[in-house]
């Protein structure tokens, strides 16, 4: 059965992570999230307080990124950042996995770090960004296993700021790895409804995009990069 515009909107994390974004841009993001009924806005830590204020008395959640965009910060820094943004009002966490540690086979480090973030988040859902464009299939499978074991709630394809974004193939692979009930978030390069629906059909249960209004309206979007 096709998704209604409202059902599609409820799967979208309306995202603004451009380094040159200013207060007016974030205010517009939150107004659009209210208007369209998106699941959340996804913002950097320095904008969580503003987003929480503008979305007060709204069902739209505030998600914050941690270790963004490269995931190479020290584990203690990621844990502190998680605690900090939650104190500021974040209701979901999108943390970037340490790709280099994964690629060199240091699974103990990766798992310990993810468990630290999940523990710091307490009951707040954690989504783990794998940056699939940088990983082999074996590494994606191993990363999924570590994410599930860590207690996080979602695996996520991409930051939107690397060499590639979400693909149907990656989403299908992640879904096959984590099973039918675990969260899979597709992000990076999702700019039209056809792409969004294809990713959902492949197994995505959440979409991270800056093109939410156009996707719901089924409009084409041109962008210079990022989400």
C-alpha positions as CSV (number, residue, x, y, z in Angstrom):
1,X,0.0,0.0,0.0
2,X,1.5,3.4,-1.0
3,X,2.5,5.8,1.8
4,X,0.4,8.9,2.3
5,X,2.3,12.2,2.5
6,X,1.8,12.2,6.3
7,X,3.1,8.7,6.7
8,X,6.1,9.5,4.6
9,X,6.8,12.7,6.6
10,X,6.7,10.7,9.8
11,X,9.7,8.8,8.7
12,X,11.9,11.8,8.0
13,X,14.6,13.4,10.1
14,X,14.6,16.9,8.7
15,X,18.4,17.6,8.7
16,X,20.5,20.8,8.7
17,X,24.3,20.2,9.3
18,X,25.9,22.7,6.9
19,X,28.7,24.5,8.6
20,X,27.5,27.9,7.1
21,X,23.9,27.6,8.4
22,X,22.8,30.5,10.5
23,X,20.0,30.9,13.1
24,X,17.4,31.8,10.5
25,X,18.1,28.6,8.6
26,X,17.5,26.5,11.8
27,X,14.4,28.4,12.6
28,X,13.0,27.7,9.1
29,X,14.0,24.0,9.6
30,X,11.9,23.7,12.7
31,X,9.0,25.6,11.2
32,X,9.0,23.2,8.3
33,X,9.2,20.2,10.6
34,X,6.1,21.4,12.5
35,X,4.3,22.1,9.2
36,X,4.9,18.8,7.6
37,X,4.9,16.6,10.7
38,X,8.5,15.2,10.3
39,X,9.7,12.7,12.9
40,X,12.5,15.0,14.0
41,X,15.0,17.7,13.1
42,X,18.7,16.7,13.1
43,X,21.1,19.4,14.1
44,X,24.5,20.0,15.5
45,X,25.0,20.3,19.3
46,X,25.3,24.0,19.2
47,X,21.8,24.4,17.9
48,X,20.0,21.9,20.1
49,X,18.8,24.5,22.6
50,X,17.3,26.7,19.8
51,X,15.6,23.7,18.1
52,X,14.2,22.5,21.4
53,X,12.8,25.9,22.1
54,X,11.2,26.3,18.6
55,X,9.7,22.8,18.8
56,X,8.4,23.1,22.4
57,X,4.9,21.6,22.7
58,X,5.4,19.9,19.3
59,X,5.6,16.1,18.7
60,X,8.7,16.7,16.5
61,X,11.8,15.5,18.2
62,X,15.3,17.0,18.3
63,X,18.1,14.7,17.2
64,X,21.8,15.7,17.6
65,X,24.9,14.5,15.9
66,X,27.9,13.3,17.9
67,X,31.4,12.8,16.6
68,X,30.3,14.4,13.4
69,X,31.3,14.2,10.6
70,X,34.4,11.9,10.7
71,X,33.8,9.8,13.9
72,X,37.5,10.0,14.9
73,X,37.2,11.9,18.2
74,X,38.3,10.2,21.4
75,X,35.8,8.0,23.0
76,X,35.6,10.2,26.1
77,X,34.8,13.2,23.9
78,X,32.0,11.3,22.2
79,X,30.6,10.2,25.6
80,X,30.8,13.8,26.9
81,X,29.2,15.2,23.8
82,X,26.3,12.7,24.1
83,X,25.7,13.7,27.7
84,X,26.0,17.4,26.8
85,X,23.5,17.4,24.0
86,X,21.0,15.4,25.9
87,X,21.2,17.8,28.8
88,X,20.5,20.6,26.2
89,X,17.4,18.8,25.0
90,X,18.3,16.2,22.4
91,X,15.9,13.3,22.2
92,X,17.8,11.2,19.8
93,X,21.6,10.7,19.0
94,X,23.2,10.1,15.7
95,X,26.8,9.1,16.4
96,X,29.5,8.5,13.8
97,X,31.3,5.1,14.1
98,X,35.2,5.2,14.1
99,X,35.7,3.9,10.6
100,X,39.5,3.6,10.9
101,X,39.3,1.4,14.0
102,X,36.7,-0.8,12.3
103,X,38.8,-1.2,9.2
104,X,41.9,-2.3,11.1
105,X,39.9,-4.9,12.9
106,X,39.8,-3.3,16.4
107,X,36.3,-4.4,17.1
108,X,36.8,-4.3,20.8
109,X,37.5,-0.6,20.6
110,X,34.5,0.1,18.4
111,X,32.1,-1.9,20.6
112,X,33.4,-0.4,23.8
113,X,33.0,3.1,22.4
114,X,29.5,2.5,21.1
115,X,28.5,0.9,24.4
116,X,29.8,4.0,26.2
117,X,27.7,6.3,24.0
118,X,24.6,4.1,24.5
119,X,25.1,4.1,28.2
120,X,25.6,7.8,28.3
121,X,22.4,8.3,26.3
122,X,20.5,6.2,28.8
123,X,17.0,5.8,27.3
124,X,17.6,8.2,24.4
125,X,17.8,6.2,21.1
126,X,21.2,6.0,19.5
127,X,21.7,5.7,15.7
128,X,25.1,4.7,14.5
129,X,26.4,6.1,11.3
130,X,28.5,3.6,9.4
131,X,29.7,5.6,6.4
132,X,29.0,2.7,4.1
133,X,30.8,4.3,1.1
134,X,34.1,3.8,2.9
135,X,33.4,0.1,3.9
136,X,33.6,-3.2,2.3
137,X,30.7,-5.6,2.5
138,X,32.5,-7.6,5.2
139,X,33.1,-4.4,7.2
140,X,29.4,-3.4,6.9
141,X,28.3,-6.7,8.2
142,X,30.8,-6.6,11.0
143,X,29.8,-3.0,11.9
144,X,26.1,-4.0,12.0
145,X,26.9,-6.8,14.4
146,X,28.7,-4.4,16.7
147,X,25.9,-1.9,16.6
148,X,23.3,-4.4,17.5
149,X,25.5,-5.8,20.3
150,X,26.1,-2.2,21.6
151,X,22.4,-1.6,22.5
152,X,22.0,1.1,19.9
153,X,18.6,1.3,18.1
154,X,19.6,2.1,14.5
155,X,22.3,1.5,11.9
156,X,22.6,4.5,9.5
157,X,24.2,4.5,6.1
158,X,26.0,7.8,5.8
159,X,26.9,11.2,7.1
160,X,26.1,12.8,3.8
161,X,29.6,14.3,3.8
162,X,31.8,11.5,2.5
163,X,32.3,10.0,-0.9
164,X,28.8,8.6,-1.2
165,X,25.3,8.6,0.4
166,X,22.5,6.1,0.8
167,X,22.0,3.4,-1.8
168,X,19.2,0.8,-2.1
169,X,21.9,-1.9,-2.1
170,X,23.4,-0.7,1.2
171,X,20.0,-0.4,2.9
172,X,19.0,-3.9,1.8
173,X,22.3,-5.2,3.1
174,X,22.0,-3.5,6.5
175,X,18.4,-4.7,6.8
176,X,19.6,-8.3,6.1
177,X,22.3,-7.9,8.8
178,X,20.2,-6.5,11.6
179,X,17.0,-8.3,11.1
180,X,13.4,-7.2,10.7
181,X,12.9,-5.2,13.9
182,X,16.0,-3.1,14.2
183,X,16.1,0.5,12.9
184,X,17.8,1.3,9.6
185,X,18.2,4.9,8.7
186,X,19.1,6.0,5.1
187,X,20.8,9.3,4.7
188,X,22.9,11.2,2.2
189,X,21.7,12.3,-1.3
190,X,18.0,11.6,-0.7
191,X,16.4,14.5,-2.7
192,X,13.2,13.1,-4.3
193,X,10.2,11.0,-3.5
194,X,11.2,8.1,-5.8
195,X,14.5,7.7,-4.1
196,X,12.9,7.9,-0.7
197,X,10.3,5.3,-1.5
198,X,12.9,2.9,-3.0
199,X,15.0,3.1,0.2
200,X,12.0,2.5,2.3
201,X,11.1,-0.5,0.1
202,X,14.6,-1.8,0.6
203,X,14.2,-1.7,4.4
204,X,14.8,1.8,5.7
205,X,12.6,2.8,8.6
206,X,14.0,6.4,8.8
207,X,15.3,8.9,6.3
208,X,17.8,11.6,7.0
209,X,17.4,14.5,4.4
210,X,17.4,18.2,4.0
211,X,14.9,17.9,1.2
212,X,11.9,16.7,3.3
213,X,9.4,19.3,2.1
214,X,10.1,18.6,-1.5
215,X,10.0,14.8,-1.0
216,X,6.6,15.1,0.6
217,X,5.4,17.4,-2.1
218,X,7.1,15.1,-4.8
219,X,9.2,18.0,-6.1
220,X,12.7,17.7,-7.6
221,X,15.5,19.3,-5.6
222,X,18.9,20.6,-6.7
223,X,21.6,20.8,-4.1
224,X,25.4,21.3,-3.9
225,X,26.0,18.4,-1.5
226,X,25.5,17.2,2.0
227,X,22.2,15.9,3.2
